[in-house]
Amino acid sequence: MDIKLFQRALAQIAEERGISPDVIIGTLEAAIATAYKKDYGKKGQKIKAKFNPVSGDVQFWQIKLVVDESMLYTEEEIEALKEKKMIPAEDLEKEGEQKKVVFNPEKHIMIDEAKEDNPKIKIAEELEIPLESKQDYGRIAAQTAKQVILQKIREAEKETIFSEYRSREGEIVSGVVQRIEGNTIFIDIGKTLGILNRDEQIPGEFYKPSQRLKLYILKVEETPKGSVVLLSRAYPKLISKLFELEVPEVTSGSVVIKSIAREAGFRTKVAVESKEEGVDPIGSMVGQRGTRIMAVINELGGEKIDVVEWQEDPQKFIANSLSPAKIVKVEIGEKNTAVVFVATDQLSLAIGKDGRNVRLAANLTGWKIDIKTAEKTEEVKENEPASAESSSEVKEEKPKKKTRKSKKPAPSEVEGEKEPSAETTEEK
């Protein structure tokens, strides 16, 4: 073995890969001992190797457990146990599992014999018996060293990748599209490839090799083939991480993102709160001339983003969440339900295309939102102020001031992710 070359390789690995030289040498010694036993040893032997990284010499020992008669099964006991099938024959010699062992001259040595080599040795201790070093073992050691070092590098890299990216779960990472296989996108994120599965892609977004993206690290999984870093472009928290990059007030904590509701590729609503007097939370998120929010929108391929102010008062918060629609009134009901009244010309805006605006508002606030037109309430107040409790009473009253027929859309109710049913009826 070229010991100088080995020493240089050892130092280089320790510096570049972050692997301790002692770890490599320990693994090398175990591999050399295994190779020695395979070539020259006997079944049941326990071989120990000691490698000197300075001289390149290798020493070998056979390890034997020191026993006395009290630690050994008698032949009668062994046969009885086998008949009862209490202990499989191959398990009789497993150390640590039984108080007694089946004597094997390759693994055990009687205390009297052991004391001839080491007078101070005690029962249950291990005796090291020197073995002869073979002349051609330098070549075997060199080959083993090479294999062990390469294997250790691969294992260390896998462990480094797993521990590094596991600690970064929930963070944002920049990556480059390396290749596309079916619906799976492989992203180069530095030390490894991340996987962007179809469910975590933005609907309608197209990917091509060498394209640079920002992604959210969902989780890191350990598999037989190594660590797998799962990425996302559709996860709602990607929005907050992108704003952290663009908005210093979010990074410092003077503006807090309280909640996010997202339908990736279509629209996102973000509720923000100011923690510092004089700081405008919405203005901070939007930036001068919209530069900050546009940077996030562009990263997401043009996805629309509504930034609204979070309020502790649920009426105000619900009204804000339905932006850009203008709200006339919000009535709070039981079990997190709310009735929102809007002008007729604001109804479609409040509901949004395919019910998306009100659905996102419900997700953002955590309230079940029922949208109604405000004209019904106004008509009741004009005729029967004392009984203006529900819009259903309007059917029995005719407005005094209004003579034209009016179209009164029926309510649209959304809860969580349910699709709204926006229907319009005409009452005479």
N, C-alpha and C positions, 0 to 999 in steps of 0.2 A: 504494500500500500504506500502510495506517495503521501507521507504524513504531512508535508508542508501544504500540499494541495488540499488535503482534507481539512487542515486547520483554517486555511483561507476560506474554504467553502462554509465551514462552521461559523466563522465570524461574519461572513456575508449574509448568511441565512438569519443569524441572530439580529443583525442590523436592519435588513430589508423586510423580513417577514415577522419580526417580533417574537421569534421562537427562542426560548432559553437554550443555550448550548448543553446544559445539564439534561434537559428533556430529550434532546436529540441523542446524546450519549447513552442515556438510560434506555431509550428505545433500541438503540444500536446493540447494546449489550444483551438485551433480551432476545433480539433477532439472531445474534451470533450464537448464543447459548442454544437456541432452538435448532439452528443449523448443525451445530456440533453434535447434539443428541441424535439428530436424524442420520448423520453420517457415521458416528462412532459409538453412540450410546445404546442403551438397552431399554426395553419397555419398563415403565415405572420409575425410571431415574428422574431426578430433579437436578438440572445442571445450572450452574451460575457462572457468568462470564464477567470479567473485569477488563475494560479497555482503557489503555493509557493513551490519552490524546497527544502526549508529548513525544513518546517513543514509538507509538503505534503497536506496542506489544499487547497481547491478549492472554490472560490467565483464566484457567477453568477450574471449577470445583464441583464435586458431587455433594449434594446436600442430603443428609439423612436425619430423620427424627429419632431422638434418643428415647427409648422405652424400657420398661421393666415388665416382669411377668404379669403384674396387675393390670397392665394396659392392653394385654393381648387376649383375644378370644381363644378358647380351647377348641380343638377339633370337634368335640361333642357339641359345644355351643353353636359353632358354625353350621353343623349339619341340622341341628334343631331349628335354627332360624330359617334355614333354606326350606325345610319342610313346611314350616308355618307360613312361608312366603312373607315374613315380616320385613325382611331386608333383602333387596335384590343382591345377587352375588357381586355385581360390578360396583355396588354402592357401599360394600362393607368397608372399603378402604378410604372412604372420603373423610378427610381430616376435618375436625370441628363439628361433625354431625353425630359422632358416636363417642362415648367415653372410652370405648375399646376399639382396637384396630386389628385387622388381620395382618400378621407379620409378613412383610415383603423385604427380603434382604437388600433389594435395590433402593428401598425407601426408608427402611428402619434399621436401627442398630441398638443392640442391648447396652444397657448402662455400663456394665463391666468392661465390655470391649471398647466403648467410647472413651472411658477414663484412661485407657492406655495411650490414646492420642492427646487427650485434654483432661488432666486430673480435676479441673475445676468445673467441668461441665455437669449439668443437672438434667434430671428427667424432664421430658417435653421440650427441651432445647434442641437446636439444630447443630449438627456437627458438619463442618466443611472439610471435605477430603480432597486434597489437590489432585488434579488430573494432568496427564501428560499433554503438552501442546504438540500438535501434529505439524510436520514440516511444511506441508502444502496449505496450511490453514490461513496463511497470509492472503492468498488469492481469494479464498472463500470469504474471508473477512472483508476484503475490499469490495467484492461484489455485493455482499450483504449490506455494507455501509451505504453504497450507492442507492440500493433499493429502499433502504430504511429512510434515508434522507429525502428521497423523492416522495415516498409515502407520507412522511411526516409533514412535508411542505403542503401536500394536498389536504391532509387532515387539518392542519393549522389554518389554512386558507378558508376551509369550510367553517371551522369554528369561529374564525375572525369575522367572516361574513355574517354568520348567524347572530353572534353577540352584538356586532355593530349595528346591523339593521333592525334587530329585535329591539334595541334601545331607542331606535328612531321611529318606531310605530307611532302613527298619529302626526308625523311631520310631513313636510312637503319636500320633494326632491326633483331636480332637473334631470331629464333623460333624453336620449336620442333613439328614435325608432331604428332598430337594427334589422329586424325581419318580420314578416307577416306570414303566419301559417293558419289558413282558414280564418276563423273569427278571433284568433289569439294573436296579440301583438307582443313582441319581445322588445323590451326597452333596455338599452345600455344605460345603467345608472352609476357607473364607475367601476367598482370592484366585481360586480356581478350583473346578471341580466334579470330585470324585473318582468313580471307577467301582467299584462293588461287584458283580462278576460272580457268577453262580450258584454256581460252584465254590468261591468264597471266602465264601459265606454260611453261617451256622450252620444245619444241617438243622432244620426245624421252626420256625425263627424267622420271625415275620411283621414286615413293615415298613410304615410308613404315613408320609405326608408330615408334616413338622414334628417327626418323632421324632428325638431326640438320641442319638447313639451314639459310642462310642470305637472307633477302627479302627486297624489296623496298615498302615503305608505299605509295600506290597510293592516296587514299583518305579515309575519314571517313564519313560514312553516318548515319543519325539519322533515325531510324525506330520505329514503335510502340513497337517492342520487345526490343528495346535498340539500342546502337551504334554498327555499323558494320565496322570493319577495313578491307579494301580491300587491298590485297597484290599482289606483282608481282615478278616473276623471269625473265620475258622476257623484261621488260621495259629497254630501252637503258641507262637511267640514273643510273641504278643499277651498270653499269660498272664503271662510274665515282666515285660512292660512295665506291665501292670495292677498287679502286686505292687510294682513300683518306685514307683508312685504312692501305694500304701497303706502300705508297710512302710519306715520310715526306715532300718532295719538293712540292707535290701537296697540302698538308695540309697547308703549310706555304705560298703558293702562288708564289713561285719562278718558278714553272712549272704549266702552265695553260692548262687544257683540253678544246680545242676550239670547237671541234665537235665530234660527235659519230654517226656511222652508224652501225646498228646491224641487223642481221638475227639470232635470238636466236636459240641456239643449233648448229649452223653451223659456222658462222664467224662474227667477229666484227672488225671494223676499228676505230682507235682513233687518232685524230689529236692533237698534243701537241705543245706548244710554250714555250720557256724559257723567263722568265722575269728578269733573273739575269745573268749578264755576267759571263762566265766561267762554267755555269751549262748546262750540256748536257741533253736536255729534253728526248730524247729516252733512253739514258743510265740510267737516273733516273727512268724511268718507268719500264725498264727491270730488273734492279738491278744486283748485282754481281752474275755471273753465272746463270742469269735468275730467281733468287729466287723470286723477287717481282711479276713479271708477271705470273710465274707459280702458285703462291698462288691464283691469281685471276682465272686463267684457271682451276685449280683444283676445286675451289668453284663452277664453272659453268659446271662441269662435262666434261672438256676437250674441251670446245669451243675454236676455234682458234681465236687469237687476233693479229692484225697487228697494230703496233704503228708507225705512220709516223709524220714527222715534218710539222707543219703548216707554210705556207708561204703567205705573202701578195700578192706576184706575183702569179696570177692564173696559169700561165704556170708551174711554179715550184711546186705549190701545187697540181695541177692535176697529174703531173708526179710522185710526191711522193705518191699520193693516190692510184696509181695502183700497188704499191709494193705488191709482190716481183718481178713483171715484170720489165724488163729494157726498158726504153723509149728512142727512138731516137730523137723525136721532138714533140712539142705540138704547134698547130696553133690555135689561139683564133679567133672565129667567132662572129657573131651577136647574140643577145638575149641569152647570157650565153651558147653558144655552143662552143665546142672545138673539133678539130680533132687531134687524137693522133696517131703518127706513131711508129710502133714497128717492130723489125726484125721478119721474118717469124717464127723462132723457139720460139719467145716470144709471139706470138699471142694467143695461147691457154692459156698461163699463165696469160696474161693480161685480157682475158675474164673471165677465171675461170670456175669451174665446174658449169653447169647450168647458166652461165652468172653472177655468184654471185660476182666475184671480181670487174668487171666493174660496176655492179649495185650498190654495196656498195660504190665504188669510186664516182659515180654520186651523191649518197645521202650525202656522206661526204662533198663534195665540193660545191654541189648545182649547178653543171654544167651538161649540156647534153653532153655526151662524145661519139664520133664516132671514132672507132678504125680502122686503116688501116695499111697495111704492108708497110714498108719503101722502099722496092725494087722498087715500082712503081715510086716514086719520084726520086730515084737515076737514073733510066733508062731515065727519061725525061731530067734530068740535063745533062746526057752524050750526048744526041742527040740534044735537043732544049732547051738550058738554058734560053732563053728569054721567052719561053712559058710554063715554069714549074709551072702552076697554079693549075692543078688538075690531079689526078691520072688517070682520064678517057682517057687522050691523049695517054697513053702508048700503047693502042691497035693498033695505026697506025704506031708505030715505032718499029724497031727490034734492040735489043741491039747489039753494035759493039763487045763487049768483051765477051759476054756470048753466048754460042752456045747450051747449054743444055736447054731442056724444063723446065720451072719453073712453079710451082703451085702458083697461086696468090689467096689467100682467099679474098672473097668479104667482104665489111665492116660489122662490127657489131655495131649497134647503140643502146644505152641505154639512157633512160631518166627517172629519178626518180625510180619508182618501176617496169617499163616495162621490160618484159623478153627480152633478146637480141636474135637476130637470127644470129648465127654464121655459115655461109656457106662458102664453099671453092670451087672455080672454077678453071679450068685449061685452060690457054690461050696458043695458039700456035702462 
